[in-house]
Amino acid sequence: MPEFQKKSGIGKHLWTIYVLSLLLLAVIWYYQWILGIVMTLLLVVSFYHSVRTEKIRENETEKYITTLSHRVKKVGEEALLEMPIGIILYSDDYQIEWTNNYLHRFFSEDETLVNKSLNFVSEDLIPAINENKQTVWVTLDGYSFETSVNKEERLLYLFDRTEQAEIQERYEKEKTVLAFIFLDNYEEVTQNIDDTTKSQLNTEVTSVLNDWSMKNGLYLKRTSQERFMAVGSTEILQQLEKDKFNILDVVREIHTDQNIPLTISIGVGVGSNFLPTLGELAQSGLDLALGRGGDQVAIKDDTGKVRFYGGKTNPMEKRTRVRARVISHALIELVKASDKVMIMGHKSPDMDAIGAAIGILNIAQLNGVDGFIVFDPDDVNAGLQRMIEAIRQDKELWNNFISPDDAEEIITDQSLVVVVDCNKPSMVADARLLNKTDYKIVIDHHRRGEDFIENPTLVYMEPYASSTAELVTELLEYQPKGKKLSVLEATSLLAGIIVDTKSFTLRTGSRTFDAASYLRSKGADTVLVQKFMKEDLDLFIKRSHLIERAQIYRDRIAIATAPPDEISDHVLIAQVADTLLTMSGVDAAFAISARKDGKIGISARSLGSINVQVIMEKMDGGGHLTNAATQMENITIEEAEQMLKRIIDEYSEGREEE
């Protein structure tokens, strides 16, 4: 019965009806045979009609399915070959095995992609596949494609996202950029001139900045005598960076009666759509520019990265006695409010760091607060050894020197941490102390960089000072009278000044001599300084061997590179650079050597015509225009030398273009 049902094409529900009808027909035949004949004929006709209808419907369904299958197959082939999506099949060795027709339009007609490397399409594809990236962007014939990677099937799908990329690019170009412009030395330039001349200067400055802003499409508004605000876009900023912010040079050429060049600093905030955040970035950039000596631009984005322009001129001495007095009084209040003062310099301290620390120790004692100098006796270079030995003999002074571990045990959240001759948390003697208290002071003469101690309570940074010892000496002059500086303490401060100025030959201003004079009046012994600065014969010979390896690069730059297996401390490297700078025809000197910590150290010196600070910053270092350094990890001596030469080339070519 089921087989018959299947062959007849009758559905299960119809078959049930016919079975019931036959039973009913049998009953009718039994009682009324004439009616049974009629009903039998009707049932046969109905059965025949149902079978025929069901068969027709089945044939139509099969025909429809067959047609649909053909269409689906044809559409699949059409989609695979002609759909507006690029498809690439590649082999294990990244050779193209097959592509659909869509990709051919982006290459010449007679050019086949099969059997060519994926690098032929884009050099970004193979690295992305090896890095297990899900998507990668490639460009073909000016079109931008978002490429989906199916590594298991060795299959690439290229989706045309050109319009999206163009919209994204336009969006990025039209992002708002906020800038704060500050006249660095406006007060110094205008303090002794009459109102008419001052008004003329203001008009000239405003006119110069307005012309510059109109030319570049910026909106400029003067918010005070010393400050302007500018609003623009990322596209405008890119053009200003291309011109290397030549407005710095234009403003510097403005004539003043005192023949002091007027300079500006610019802080730029970029990368955020939230205006308050842009304002904070711009102000932070301006603080960086001013902290580095002014006359430069600091561009800070929302990721915290900073780009610098300018800073080519040696910062002029423009700090005033008033500022030193204000800082000194603020320091007194902070010292008195603390339970103890923890003082530290940088790792492998020099005479400037130790001398300045001793000066701050005296300030704490003058205000009746215990002070301690954080010092690691295992981190002392040979150049500082004689000073430390002299301090050890002074029991009263040496008792205030403690190890980093001891400092951690006694510091409290009410303690004051004073960092001298350093502003980078990664370089301080013990970075752990910075997190133990909210009260921190930074006193330094180096330019401020991106990596800066977080949330300091007070910052006294003067990049145009000769040394931190000079700054601390000025602060001492405004402290309460009481405990007198000992000969050793005064000599230590003077030694810091003498070492950092190379015996008053570099970075020396009138205030430097004032500080030295003050220390001499307190008993500083210049003969003792010379004893501190004496060196061993072996070190002298080692330095001479390194100097002997020096070569002249680009006619006026000396580069001395130590052998790969030779270890030198940072003091010796610095001395080599200093010595090379005294040679005839040398405008800048670099010394490169491996250090005992496994890093490659580079010390840089200049007479001022070459900004070694900018060069060292590109190698993750920093310093001054004439005195800078860096330490590099995971690099060889030869690689460091080649990198240095490449950066010098870029720096020199950039200056030639200007």
C-alpha positions as CSV (number, residue, x, y, z in Angstrom):
1,M,0.0,0.0,0.0
2,P,2.7,2.6,0.8
3,E,4.5,1.7,-2.5
4,F,1.3,2.2,-4.4
5,Q,0.7,5.4,-2.6
6,K,4.2,6.6,-3.5
7,K,3.9,5.7,-7.2
8,S,0.4,7.2,-7.6
9,G,1.6,10.5,-6.1
10,I,-1.4,10.6,-3.7
11,G,-0.8,12.3,-0.4
12,K,-1.2,10.5,2.9
13,H,-4.2,12.6,3.9
14,L,-6.0,11.9,0.6
15,W,-5.3,8.2,0.8
16,T,-6.9,8.1,4.2
17,I,-10.0,9.8,2.8
18,Y,-10.2,7.2,0.0
19,V,-9.9,4.3,2.4
20,L,-12.8,5.7,4.5
21,S,-14.8,6.2,1.2
22,L,-14.4,2.6,0.2
23,L,-15.6,1.4,3.6
24,L,-18.6,3.7,3.2
25,L,-19.2,2.5,-0.4
26,A,-19.2,-1.1,0.8
27,V,-22.0,-0.3,3.2
28,I,-24.0,1.4,0.5
29,W,-23.6,-1.6,-1.9
30,Y,-24.9,-3.8,0.8
31,Y,-28.1,-1.9,1.4
32,Q,-28.6,-0.2,-2.1
33,W,-26.6,-1.6,-5.0
34,I,-27.9,0.9,-7.6
35,L,-26.8,3.8,-5.4
36,G,-23.6,1.9,-4.9
37,I,-22.9,1.8,-8.6
38,V,-23.4,5.5,-8.9
39,M,-21.1,6.2,-5.9
40,T,-18.5,3.8,-7.3
41,L,-18.3,5.7,-10.6
42,L,-18.0,9.0,-8.8
43,L,-15.3,7.7,-6.6
44,V,-13.3,6.4,-9.6
45,V,-13.6,9.7,-11.4
46,S,-12.6,11.6,-8.2
47,F,-9.6,9.2,-7.7
48,Y,-8.4,9.7,-11.2
49,H,-8.7,13.5,-11.0
50,S,-6.8,13.6,-7.7
51,V,-3.9,11.5,-9.0
52,R,-3.6,13.5,-12.2
53,T,-3.6,16.8,-10.3
54,E,-1.0,15.6,-7.8
55,K,1.2,14.4,-10.6
56,I,1.0,17.8,-12.5
57,R,1.9,19.6,-9.3
58,E,4.8,17.3,-8.6
59,N,6.2,17.9,-12.1
60,E,5.9,21.7,-11.8
61,T,7.7,21.6,-8.4
62,E,10.5,19.5,-9.9
63,K,10.8,21.9,-12.8
64,Y,10.8,24.9,-10.5
65,I,13.5,23.4,-8.3
66,T,15.6,22.5,-11.3
67,T,15.3,26.0,-12.7
68,L,16.1,27.6,-9.3
69,S,19.2,25.4,-8.8
70,H,20.5,26.5,-12.2
71,R,19.8,30.1,-11.3
72,V,21.5,29.8,-7.9
73,K,24.6,28.2,-9.5
74,K,24.7,30.8,-12.1
75,V,24.4,33.6,-9.5
76,G,27.1,32.0,-7.4
77,E,29.5,32.0,-10.4
78,E,28.5,35.5,-11.3
79,A,29.0,36.7,-7.7
80,L,32.3,34.9,-7.3
81,L,33.7,36.3,-10.5
82,E,32.0,39.7,-10.9
83,M,30.9,40.9,-7.5
84,P,32.6,44.3,-6.4
85,I,34.8,42.6,-3.9
86,G,38.3,41.4,-4.4
87,I,39.1,37.8,-3.7
88,I,42.5,36.2,-3.5
89,L,43.5,32.6,-2.9
90,Y,47.2,32.2,-2.0
91,S,49.5,29.3,-1.3
92,D,51.6,28.4,1.8
93,D,54.5,30.4,0.4
94,Y,52.2,33.4,-0.1
95,Q,52.0,33.0,-3.9
96,I,48.7,34.1,-5.6
97,E,46.9,31.0,-6.9
98,W,43.7,32.6,-8.1
99,T,41.8,36.0,-8.1
100,N,38.4,37.0,-9.2
101,N,38.0,39.5,-12.1
102,Y,37.3,42.4,-9.9
103,L,40.9,42.8,-8.9
104,H,42.2,42.9,-12.5
105,R,40.8,46.4,-13.0
106,F,43.4,47.8,-10.6
107,F,46.4,46.4,-12.6
108,S,47.4,46.8,-16.2
109,E,45.4,44.6,-18.7
110,D,48.4,42.5,-19.7
111,E,49.5,41.9,-16.1
112,T,48.5,38.6,-14.4
113,L,48.5,38.2,-10.7
114,V,48.6,34.4,-10.6
115,N,52.0,33.0,-9.4
116,K,53.1,36.3,-8.1
117,S,53.8,37.1,-4.4
118,L,51.3,38.8,-2.2
119,N,53.9,41.6,-1.9
120,F,53.0,42.5,-5.5
121,V,49.6,43.5,-4.3
122,S,50.7,45.1,-1.1
123,E,53.8,44.7,1.2
124,D,51.5,44.9,4.2
125,L,49.7,41.7,3.5
126,I,52.3,39.1,4.4
127,P,53.3,40.7,7.7
128,A,49.6,41.0,8.7
129,I,49.0,37.3,7.9
130,N,52.1,36.3,10.0
131,E,50.9,38.5,12.9
132,N,47.4,36.8,12.7
133,K,45.6,40.0,12.1
134,Q,42.0,39.7,11.1
135,T,42.0,42.9,8.9
136,V,44.5,45.0,7.2
137,W,44.2,48.2,5.0
138,V,45.8,48.2,1.6
139,T,45.9,50.8,-1.2
140,L,45.5,49.8,-4.9
141,D,45.6,52.5,-7.6
142,G,44.5,55.2,-5.2
143,Y,41.7,53.1,-3.8
144,S,41.6,52.0,-0.1
145,F,40.6,48.4,0.7
146,E,39.8,46.9,4.0
147,T,41.1,43.4,3.7
148,S,39.7,40.5,5.7
149,V,42.1,37.6,6.3
150,N,41.0,34.0,6.4
151,K,44.3,32.4,7.3
152,E,43.0,28.8,7.6
153,E,41.6,28.8,4.0
154,R,44.5,31.1,2.7
155,L,41.8,33.5,1.5
156,L,41.7,37.3,1.3
157,Y,38.6,39.5,0.8
158,L,39.2,43.1,-0.3
159,F,36.3,45.5,0.4
160,D,36.4,48.9,-1.2
161,R,36.4,51.5,1.6
162,T,37.7,54.4,-0.4
163,E,34.7,56.7,0.4
164,Q,34.9,55.8,4.1
165,A,38.7,56.4,4.1
166,E,38.2,59.8,2.4
167,I,35.5,60.8,5.0
168,Q,37.8,59.6,7.8
169,E,40.7,61.6,6.4
170,R,38.5,64.7,6.0
171,Y,37.3,64.2,9.6
172,E,40.8,64.0,10.9
173,K,41.9,67.1,8.9
174,E,39.0,69.1,10.2
175,K,39.5,68.2,13.9
176,T,39.8,71.2,16.1
177,V,43.3,72.3,17.3
178,L,43.7,74.7,20.2
179,A,46.9,76.7,20.9
180,F,48.1,79.1,23.6
181,I,50.8,81.6,22.6
182,F,52.9,83.2,25.3
183,L,55.3,86.1,25.1
184,D,58.2,84.6,27.1
185,N,60.1,87.8,28.1
186,Y,57.4,90.5,27.7
187,E,57.9,91.8,31.2
188,E,61.7,92.0,30.8
189,V,61.4,93.8,27.4
190,T,58.8,96.3,28.5
191,Q,59.7,97.1,32.1
192,N,61.9,100.1,31.3
193,I,60.2,101.6,28.3
194,D,57.6,104.4,28.1
195,D,53.9,103.8,27.4
196,T,54.2,105.0,23.8
197,T,57.0,102.6,22.9
198,K,55.2,99.8,24.8
199,S,52.0,100.5,22.8
200,Q,54.0,100.4,19.5
201,L,55.6,97.1,20.5
202,N,52.2,95.6,21.4
203,T,50.8,96.7,18.0
204,E,53.8,95.2,16.1
205,V,53.6,91.9,18.0
206,T,49.8,91.7,17.4
207,S,50.2,92.7,13.7
208,V,52.9,90.0,13.1
209,L,50.8,87.3,14.8
210,N,47.6,88.4,13.0
211,D,49.3,88.3,9.6
212,W,50.6,84.8,10.4
213,S,47.2,83.6,11.6
214,M,45.3,85.0,8.6
215,K,47.8,83.5,6.2
216,N,47.4,80.0,7.7
217,G,43.6,80.2,8.4
218,L,43.8,80.4,12.2
219,Y,41.5,82.3,14.5
220,L,43.6,84.4,16.8
221,K,42.5,86.3,19.9
222,R,44.7,88.2,22.4
223,T,43.6,87.4,25.9
224,S,46.1,89.4,27.8
225,Q,49.3,91.5,27.2
226,E,51.4,88.3,27.3
227,R,49.0,85.7,26.0
228,F,47.1,84.8,22.8
229,M,44.7,82.0,22.0
230,A,44.5,80.4,18.5
231,V,42.0,78.0,17.1
232,G,42.5,76.0,13.9
233,S,42.3,72.5,12.4
234,T,44.6,69.5,12.1
235,E,45.2,70.3,8.4
236,I,46.4,73.8,9.4
237,L,48.6,72.3,12.1
238,Q,50.2,70.0,9.5
239,Q,51.1,73.0,7.3
240,L,52.6,74.8,10.3
241,E,54.7,71.8,11.2
242,K,55.8,71.6,7.6
243,D,57.0,75.2,7.9
244,K,58.5,74.3,11.3
245,F,56.6,77.2,12.9
246,N,58.7,79.9,11.3
247,I,56.7,82.4,13.3
248,L,59.2,81.8,16.1
249,D,61.9,83.3,13.9
250,V,59.7,86.2,12.7
251,V,58.8,87.3,16.3
252,R,62.5,87.0,17.3
253,E,63.4,89.6,14.7
254,I,61.0,92.2,16.2
255,H,63.2,95.1,17.2
256,T,63.2,96.2,20.9
257,D,64.8,99.2,22.5
258,Q,66.8,97.0,24.8
259,N,68.1,95.0,21.9
260,I,66.7,91.9,23.6
261,P,65.0,89.6,21.2
262,L,61.4,89.0,22.0
263,T,60.5,85.3,22.0
264,I,57.3,83.3,22.1
265,S,56.3,79.8,23.3
266,I,53.4,77.9,21.9
267,G,51.5,75.1,23.5
268,V,49.2,73.1,21.1
269,G,46.5,70.6,22.1
270,V,45.4,68.2,19.4
271,G,43.6,64.8,19.0
272,S,40.5,65.2,21.2
273,N,37.0,66.4,20.3
274,F,36.3,67.5,23.9
275,L,37.3,71.2,24.1
276,P,38.2,71.2,27.8
277,T,40.6,68.3,27.1
278,L,42.1,70.3,24.2
279,G,42.6,73.2,26.6
280,E,44.4,71.1,29.1
281,L,46.6,69.6,26.4
282,A,47.5,73.1,25.1
283,Q,48.3,74.4,28.6
284,S,50.4,71.3,29.3
285,G,52.2,71.8,26.0
286,L,52.9,75.5,26.9
287,D,54.2,74.5,30.3
288,L,56.5,72.0,28.6
289,A,57.7,74.7,26.2
290,L,58.3,77.2,29.0
291,G,60.0,74.5,31.1
292,R,62.4,73.9,28.4
293,G,63.5,77.5,28.2
294,G,60.9,79.0,25.9
295,D,61.2,80.1,22.2
296,Q,59.7,76.9,21.0
297,V,56.5,75.0,20.3
298,A,55.2,71.9,22.1
299,I,52.4,69.9,20.4
300,K,50.7,67.5,22.8
301,D,48.1,65.0,21.6
302,D,45.5,63.0,23.6
303,T,47.8,60.0,23.9
304,G,50.4,62.1,25.8
305,K,52.9,62.2,23.0
306,V,54.7,65.5,22.4
307,R,56.4,67.0,19.4
308,F,58.8,70.0,19.7
309,Y,59.8,72.7,17.3
310,G,62.2,75.5,17.8
311,G,64.4,75.8,20.8
312,K,67.4,76.5,18.5
313,T,68.7,79.5,20.4
314,N,70.4,79.3,23.7
315,P,67.8,80.4,26.3
316,M,68.6,83.8,27.6
317,E,69.0,84.5,31.3
318,K,65.7,86.1,32.2
319,R,64.8,84.9,35.7
320,T,64.6,87.6,38.3
321,R,65.5,87.9,41.9
322,V,61.8,88.3,42.6
323,R,61.1,84.8,41.4
324,A,64.0,83.3,43.4
325,R,62.7,85.1,46.5
326,V,59.1,83.9,45.9
327,I,60.2,80.3,45.4
328,S,62.4,80.5,48.5
329,H,59.5,81.6,50.6
330,A,57.2,79.0,49.2
331,L,59.9,76.4,49.9
332,I,60.0,77.6,53.6
333,E,56.3,77.1,54.0
334,L,56.4,73.6,52.5
335,V,59.4,72.6,54.6
336,K,57.8,73.8,57.8
337,A,54.5,72.0,57.1
338,S,56.4,68.6,56.7
339,D,57.6,66.2,59.3
340,K,60.9,65.6,57.4
341,V,62.5,66.4,54.1
342,M,63.7,63.6,51.8
343,I,66.2,64.9,49.2
344,M,67.5,63.0,46.2
345,G,69.1,63.6,42.9
346,H,69.5,61.4,39.9
347,K,71.0,57.9,39.7
348,S,74.9,57.9,39.5
349,P,74.9,61.4,41.0
350,D,77.4,64.1,40.0
351,M,78.8,67.0,42.0
352,D,75.9,69.3,41.0
353,A,73.3,66.8,42.3
354,I,75.2,66.2,45.6
355,G,76.0,69.9,46.1
356,A,72.4,70.9,45.5
357,A,71.1,68.2,47.8
358,I,73.4,69.5,50.6
359,G,72.1,73.0,50.0
360,I,68.5,71.8,50.4
361,L,69.5,69.9,53.5
362,N,70.7,73.2,55.0
363,I,67.4,74.9,54.1
364,A,65.5,72.1,56.0
365,Q,67.8,72.5,59.0
366,L,67.5,76.3,59.0
367,N,63.7,75.9,59.3
368,G,64.0,73.4,62.1
369,V,63.0,70.2,60.1
370,D,65.1,67.1,59.8
371,G,66.5,66.5,56.4
372,F,67.9,63.4,54.7
373,I,69.8,62.9,51.5
374,V,68.9,59.6,49.7
375,F,72.2,58.2,48.5
376,D,73.2,54.8,47.2
377,P,76.9,54.2,48.1
378,D,77.1,51.4,45.5
379,D,76.1,53.9,42.7
380,V,79.1,56.3,42.9
381,N,81.3,57.0,39.9
382,A,85.0,57.7,40.2
383,G,84.5,61.4,39.5
384,L,82.5,61.8,42.7
385,Q,84.5,59.5,44.9
386,R,86.8,62.2,46.4
387,M,83.9,64.4,47.4
388,I,82.1,61.5,49.1
389,E,85.2,60.6,51.0
390,A,85.5,64.2,52.2
391,I,81.8,64.1,53.3
392,R,82.3,60.8,55.1
393,Q,84.9,62.4,57.3
394,D,82.4,65.1,58.4
395,K,80.3,62.9,60.7
396,E,77.6,65.5,61.3
397,L,77.0,65.9,57.6
398,W,77.4,62.2,56.7
399,N,74.8,61.2,59.3
400,N,72.2,62.9,57.0
401,F,73.0,60.6,54.1
402,I,70.7,57.5,54.1
403,S,70.2,54.5,51.7
404,P,67.0,54.2,49.6
405,D,65.8,51.3,51.7
406,D,66.2,53.3,54.9
407,A,64.5,56.2,53.3
408,E,61.5,54.0,52.5
409,E,61.2,53.0,56.1
410,I,61.1,56.5,57.6
411,I,59.2,58.4,55.0
412,T,55.5,59.2,55.8
413,D,52.7,60.8,53.9
414,Q,53.5,64.1,55.6
415,S,57.1,64.1,54.4
416,L,58.4,66.4,51.7
417,V,60.4,64.9,48.8
418,V,62.7,67.3,47.1
419,V,64.2,66.2,43.7
420,V,67.3,68.1,42.6
421,D,69.1,68.2,39.2
422,C,66.5,65.8,37.7
423,N,62.9,65.9,36.6
424,K,62.3,62.5,35.2
425,P,60.8,59.9,37.6
426,S,62.7,57.1,35.8
427,M,66.1,58.8,36.7
428,V,65.7,59.7,40.3
429,A,67.7,57.9,43.0
430,D,64.6,56.1,44.3
431,A,61.4,56.4,42.3
432,R,59.5,54.5,45.1
433,L,59.6,57.6,47.3
434,L,57.6,59.6,44.8
435,N,54.5,57.5,45.6
436,K,54.9,57.7,49.3
437,T,53.7,61.3,49.7
438,D,51.7,64.0,47.8
439,Y,54.2,66.7,48.6
440,K,57.0,66.9,46.0
441,I,59.3,69.7,44.8
442,V,61.4,69.7,41.7
443,I,64.4,72.0,41.4
444,D,66.3,71.5,38.2
445,H,68.2,73.4,35.4
446,H,67.5,70.8,32.7
447,R,64.8,71.3,30.2
448,R,61.5,69.6,30.9
449,G,60.6,66.5,28.8
450,E,57.6,64.3,28.3
451,D,58.5,62.0,31.2
452,F,58.0,64.4,34.2
453,I,57.3,63.8,37.9
454,E,53.6,63.7,38.4
455,N,51.7,66.4,40.4
456,P,54.6,68.2,42.0
457,T,53.6,70.7,44.6
458,L,56.3,73.2,43.6
459,V,58.5,73.4,40.5
460,Y,61.5,75.6,40.1
461,M,63.0,74.8,36.7
462,E,65.3,77.4,35.1
463,P,67.0,75.9,31.9
464,Y,69.1,79.0,31.5
465,A,70.8,78.5,34.9
466,S,74.3,77.0,34.8
467,S,73.5,74.3,37.4
468,T,71.0,73.3,40.1
469,A,73.7,74.2,42.7
470,E,73.4,77.8,41.4
471,L,69.6,77.8,41.8
472,V,69.8,76.3,45.3
473,T,72.5,78.8,46.3
474,E,70.1,81.7,45.4
475,L,67.3,80.0,47.4
476,L,69.7,79.8,50.4
477,E,70.3,83.6,50.3
478,Y,66.6,84.2,51.2
479,Q,66.4,81.7,54.0
480,P,66.3,82.6,57.7
481,K,69.6,83.5,59.4
482,G,70.8,80.8,61.6
483,K,73.0,77.8,60.9
484,K,76.0,78.8,58.8
485,L,77.2,76.9,55.8
486,S,80.3,74.9,56.6
487,V,83.3,75.1,54.4
488,L,82.7,71.6,53.0
489,E,79.0,72.4,52.3
490,A,79.8,75.7,50.6
491,T,82.6,74.0,48.6
492,S,80.2,71.2,47.5
493,L,77.8,73.7,46.1
494,L,80.6,75.6,44.3
495,A,82.0,72.3,43.0
496,G,78.6,71.7,41.4
497,I,78.7,75.0,39.7
498,I,82.3,74.7,38.5
499,V,81.8,71.2,37.1
500,D,78.6,72.0,35.2
501,T,80.0,75.2,33.7
502,K,83.4,73.6,32.9
503,S,85.1,76.1,35.1
504,F,82.9,79.0,34.1
505,T,83.4,78.6,30.4
506,L,79.9,77.3,29.3
507,R,76.3,78.3,30.2
508,T,77.6,81.0,32.5
509,G,75.6,84.1,33.2
510,S,76.0,87.0,35.6
511,R,73.9,85.2,38.2
512,T,76.4,82.3,38.1
513,F,79.2,84.5,39.3
514,D,76.9,86.1,41.9
515,A,76.2,82.6,43.3
516,A,79.9,81.7,43.2
517,S,80.7,85.0,45.0
518,Y,78.2,84.2,47.7
519,L,79.6,80.8,48.3
520,R,83.2,82.1,48.4
521,S,82.0,84.6,51.1
522,K,80.7,81.6,53.1
523,G,84.2,79.9,52.9
524,A,84.0,77.8,49.8
525,D,87.5,76.5,49.0
526,T,88.5,76.5,45.4
527,V,91.6,74.4,46.1
528,L,89.4,71.7,47.7
529,V,87.2,71.8,44.5
530,Q,90.3,71.1,42.5
531,K,91.1,68.1,44.7
532,F,87.5,66.9,44.2
533,M,88.0,67.1,40.5
534,K,91.3,65.3,40.3
535,E,91.3,62.1,38.4
536,D,93.2,58.8,38.3
537,L,96.0,58.3,35.7
538,D,94.3,55.1,34.5
539,L,91.1,57.0,33.7
540,F,93.1,59.7,32.0
541,I,94.8,57.1,29.7
542,K,91.5,55.4,29.0
543,R,89.9,58.7,28.1
544,S,92.8,59.5,25.8
545,H,92.4,56.2,24.0
546,L,88.8,56.9,23.4
547,I,89.6,60.4,22.1
548,E,92.2,58.8,19.8
549,R,89.3,57.0,18.1
550,A,87.5,60.2,17.3
551,Q,86.5,61.0,13.7
552,I,85.3,64.2,12.1
553,Y,81.8,63.9,10.6
554,R,80.3,66.5,8.3
555,D,83.4,68.7,8.6
556,R,82.7,70.1,12.1
557,I,81.3,67.3,14.3
558,A,83.6,64.9,16.3
559,I,82.3,61.4,17.1
560,A,84.3,59.1,19.3
561,T,83.2,55.5,19.5
562,A,84.6,53.0,22.0
563,P,85.3,49.4,21.0
564,P,82.3,47.1,21.5
565,D,84.0,45.2,24.4
566,E,85.0,48.4,26.4
567,I,82.9,49.6,29.3
568,S,82.9,53.2,30.4
569,D,80.9,55.2,32.9
570,H,78.9,58.2,32.0
571,V,81.4,60.6,33.5
572,L,84.2,59.4,31.4
573,I,82.0,59.6,28.2
574,A,81.1,63.2,29.2
575,Q,84.7,64.1,29.7
576,V,85.6,62.8,26.3
577,A,82.9,64.9,24.6
578,D,84.0,67.9,26.6
579,T,87.7,67.4,25.5
580,L,86.7,67.0,21.9
581,L,84.8,70.2,22.0
582,T,88.0,72.1,22.8
583,M,89.6,71.0,19.5
584,S,90.0,73.4,16.6
585,G,87.2,73.3,14.1
586,V,84.8,71.2,16.2
587,D,81.4,72.7,16.8
588,A,79.8,69.6,18.4
589,A,81.1,66.4,19.9
590,F,79.6,63.0,20.7
591,A,81.1,60.2,22.7
592,I,79.6,56.7,22.5
593,S,80.4,53.7,24.7
594,A,78.9,50.7,26.4
595,R,78.0,51.1,30.1
596,K,78.2,48.6,33.0
597,D,74.4,48.4,33.1
598,G,74.4,47.0,29.5
599,K,73.1,50.2,27.9
600,I,74.9,52.2,25.3
601,G,75.6,55.7,26.5
602,I,76.0,58.8,24.3
603,S,77.2,62.1,25.7
604,A,76.8,65.2,23.5
605,R,78.4,68.7,23.7
606,S,78.1,71.8,21.5
607,L,79.3,75.4,21.4
608,G,75.7,76.5,20.6
609,S,75.5,76.5,16.8
610,I,74.3,72.9,16.9
611,N,71.4,71.9,19.2
612,V,72.5,68.6,20.7
613,Q,69.5,68.5,22.9
614,V,67.2,68.1,19.8
615,I,69.5,65.4,18.5
616,M,69.6,63.5,21.8
617,E,65.8,63.8,22.2
618,K,65.3,61.8,19.0
619,M,67.3,59.1,20.6
620,D,65.1,59.1,23.8
621,G,67.5,61.4,25.7
622,G,67.6,65.0,26.5
623,G,69.5,67.9,28.2
624,H,70.5,71.4,27.1
625,L,71.1,73.0,23.7
626,T,74.9,72.6,24.4
627,N,74.9,69.7,26.8
628,A,72.8,66.5,26.4
629,A,73.0,62.7,26.7
630,T,71.1,59.5,26.2
631,Q,71.2,55.8,27.3
632,M,69.9,53.2,24.8
633,E,68.9,49.6,25.4
634,N,68.9,46.6,23.0
635,I,71.3,48.2,20.5
636,T,74.9,47.7,19.6
637,I,77.7,50.3,19.5
638,E,77.7,50.2,15.7
639,E,73.9,50.6,15.4
640,A,74.0,53.5,17.9
641,E,76.7,55.2,15.8
642,Q,74.7,54.8,12.6
643,M,71.5,56.0,14.2
644,L,73.4,59.1,15.5
645,K,74.8,59.9,12.1
646,R,71.4,59.5,10.5
647,I,69.8,61.9,13.0
648,I,72.7,64.4,12.6
649,D,72.1,64.2,8.8
650,E,68.4,64.9,9.2
651,Y,69.1,67.7,11.6
652,S,71.7,69.3,9.3
653,E,69.6,69.0,6.2
654,G,66.6,70.5,8.0
655,R,68.6,73.5,9.0
656,E,69.9,73.9,5.5
657,E,66.3,74.0,4.2
658,E,65.5,76.8,6.6
